Amino acid sequence: MMKEKIVLAVLFLTYVSSSSQIKGVVKDSITGKSIPFVSIWVENENNGTTSEEDGTFSVNVSEKSKNLIFSALGYDKKIIKITNASEVYLKQIPYQLEEIIILKRKETRQIEIGKTDNEILEAFDNGPRIETKFFPYLPEYKKTKFIKQVTIFTDSKIDNATIKIHFYNVDSNGFPAEELLGKDFIVSVNKGVNKTAFNVTKFNLKIPEKGIFVGFEKLIIESNKMEKTIKNVNSNTTQTQKIYYPFVLYNYVERAYLYTFSGGKWIRKTNEKDADSKQTIRIYEPAINLILTN
């Protein structure tokens, strides 16, 4: 039973209120097979979508002169003109088989990191972007260096709503760097407000000494969609509103920065007066925790 107070402060996103809808399919350039759950963004806009399990996608755009950015683990990122997006082929990244090292785990102790003193969780329609939470490395983690589980708080009005979870290294400038997994980690959550733990033991992840970014990406797919008809009493017209679940919950906390991937690039939110300032700001941070073990 969750004791935290939930404040539903939903921001229903309008996925570009233009009449131009672009449809297409994403395929493997060698096999010709469709690629599911490809992340697709309109360049430099907070507007995007996800390819369905059969590789098809549709996205509303304001200008057909813009570019679309296609990104999928195991494939080279591709940027193409919207007008050329009816059939998109992604090239696989050459993969070198590395020696598999079996690491001994005792799993006699575990700790949960990422908890905040803030008990107020707020739910937002998180939209077509990746939002992250940073976990710094601390010396006491040396005895519990393995990442066993990632836990995430969600709110959903449909069952088995799916999201994609990302794990990132940290680059020399403090930004999220390369992904630590070699393939997509797609998980589903139950209907209602829940804290769900996902076991990641099979990925053999250790918390890096530079820290780790853990992010989530909402999948803008049909199985996550719920439609609601809204009537405008003044104009006597109706409008269909599309909502994609689940909503990820947030804590309102004090941090130095927040990293969001939107429009095909990482955006660093920090002190508005001085981007290099160490001064903290109040932000909404995804309610994600990690469970470490030995």
N, C-alpha and C positions, 0 to 999 in steps of 0.2 A: 504494500500500500504506500503510495507516494504521499509524503507529508508536505512537500514543497507547495507553495502557493503558485497557482498558474494564472497568469494574466494573458488573456488571448488578445494580443494587439496585432491583429492580422493586417498585413499590407497586401491587398490583392493586386497582383501585377497585371497590367495590360500588356500583352506580348505584341507591342507595336500596333496601334490602332489604324493601320493602313489597310487598304483593300488588296494590296499586292501579296499574294501567297505563292511561295516558291516550293515546289515539290521535287523530290529526287530520291536517289538510292545510292548507298555507299557500298562499294565492293572491294574485295582483295584484288590487287592488280595482277597477281599470278594465277590464283585459283579461280577468280571470277565469282567466288562465293560472297554472299552478303555479309556485312559486318554489323553486328548489333551493338547498341548502346554507345555509338560514337558521339562524342561531345561536339556540338556545332554552334559556333558563335558568329554573330554579325560583327565584323571587325570594329573595334572602338565603341561598341554599344553594349548596354546591359540587356541584350536581347539574344535569345538562342533557343536551341532545342536539342533533342537526343534522337538518334536513329532507333527505330523499332527493332524487334527481334529479327525481322526479315530485311533489315537494312534500310527501309524506306524512312523518309522524313518529310516534314513540311514546316515552313517557317514564314511568318509574316514580316515583310520588310517595308521600310518607308521609301527607300531609293534603290532601284535596280542597278545603280552604278557602283554600289558598295561591294565589298568582298565578304566571303564566308570562310571561316577558319574551321578545319576539321582536325580533330585530335582523338587518338585512340592508343592505348598502351600496346606496344609491339609494332607500331606503325609510325612512319615519318609524318610529321604534321604537314598539312597541305592548305594553302591559301589560294582560292580561285574566285573569279568574278561570279556574282550571283547568277548572271545570265548563262553561265556554263555549268550550273550545278545539277542538271537533270540526272546525270550519271557520273559519280565521282569514284575514282579508283585510288586507293591508298597503297603505298609500297611498304612491305614488311621491312623492319629493321633487322639486319643480319644479326643472328644470335649465336654466340659462342658458348658451347656447353662447358660449364665450369665444374671443377671437381666438387663433388658433394661431400661436405664435412658434417658428420653427425655429432652434434654438440650434446654433451650430457646435461640433463636437467634433473634436478632433485625435486623441485616443486614442493619444498617443505615450508616455504614462506612466501608470502605475497603482500604487496602493498598497492593501494589505489592512489593514483596521483591525478591532479587536475581538479580536485574538489575546491569549491569556493565557499566563503562565509556567507555569500549572498544566497538566500533561500528562495528568492523570487525568480521564477522562470517565465519568460515571455515567448510566445509563439508567433512566428512570422511566416508568411509565404516567401520562402527563401529564394525563389526565382532561379533563372538559368545562370548560375555562377557557382564557383567553388569558394567556400568560406572556411578558414582554417583556425585552429587553436595551436599555440606554440607551447611545447613542453621542454623547458630547459633541463639540461643534464645536471644532476647534483651528485657530489661525491658519495652520498649514502646509497645511491642506486647501484654501486659497484657489486653489492651482494645480491641484487635482484635486477640483473641487467636484461633479462629476456622479457619481451612484450607478450603477455599471455592473452589478454583480451582488450578490446576497445568497447567502451560503453557509451551509449548515446541516448539522449532524451528526445522523444518525438511525440507528436500529436497527429493522429490521422483519423479521418472519418471513413476510411475504407480499410479492409483487411489485406494483408500481404502487400502493402505499398513498398516499393523498392527504391533504394538509394545506392550511390556509389561512394565508397570510402577510399580516401587517398592517404598515403604516407610519404612525406617528403624529407629529404636531406636539407641541410642549410648551406647556402653558398657563402662566399667571403664577405658579401654585403649584408648578410642577415636575411636574405629573401629565401623563400622556398626554392629548392633546387630540383635535382632529378628525383623521380619517384623510386621508392624502395621496393616496390612490387613489380613483377614482370608481366602481370596480367590484371585485368579489372577485378576488383573485389566488390561484388554486387550482393547486397543483403536486403532482407525484407523485415518489416516490422508489423506488429499486430495493430488492430484498430484500437483507438483510445489513446490516453496519455500514458506512456510507458518509458521505463528505463530498460534498455535491452543491451545485453552483453554479447559480443561476438568473439568467438575463439579464433585467434590468429596464430596459434602454435605452429601450424603447418608451414607458415611462411618463414619461420626461423629468424624472426626480427629481434634485433637488440637495439636498445636506445643509444643512438650515437652520442659521442662526447660533445658534439656541437649542439645537441638537442634535436628535436624532431617536430615537424609540423604535421598535424593530423587534420584532414579536411573532409568535407562531405560535398557531394554534388547531387542535386535533385535531378531525377530522370524525367524529362518532359515527354512521357510516352502515354499511349492510350490507356494502359492498365492502371496508371496512377491518376487518371483524370476523373473529375466529377464536374458535371454541368449543373448550373443553377439559373433559373429564369427570373430576371428582376424586372419589375414593372415600374415605369416612371409615371406617377399619378398626375404630374403636371402636363406631360406631353401625350399621355395615354399610349405610350409605346413600350415594348418589351425588349429586353436585351439578354442574350445568353452569356453567362459568365463562366469561364473555364478555370477550375481550380485543380492544381496538381498536388497530391499528397505523397509522402508525409510532410508536415511542417516539422522542422527541427527547432528545439527550444534553445533559448539563450539566457545567459546570466548577464546582468548589468554590473560590470566590474571596472576596476582601475588598471589600465595597462599602458605601456609606452607606445604600442602600435597594434594594428590589425592588418592582416594580409588577405586580400580577396582577388580571385582570378575572374576577370570579366572582360568581355570584348577581345579575348585572345591574349591578354597580358595580365601580369600581376600588378595590383594597385596597393600601395602602402598607405594606410590611414594613420596619421600621427598628429602631433600638435600643429594646428593650422598656422601659428605664427612662426614656427621654426621647425622645418622638416627634420633637422638633425638634432633636435632637442631631446634630452633624456626625460623631460617632464612628462608625467603620465596624463592620460585623458580617460574619461569615462566612456566605455564602449559596450556594445552588445557582443558578447563572445559566445560561440556555439557551446552548448552544454555537453562536452565530450570529455570523458575521462579514460585513463589507461590503467590496466592492472598489470603490474610487473611481478615477475617471479624469479626464483633462482634455478 
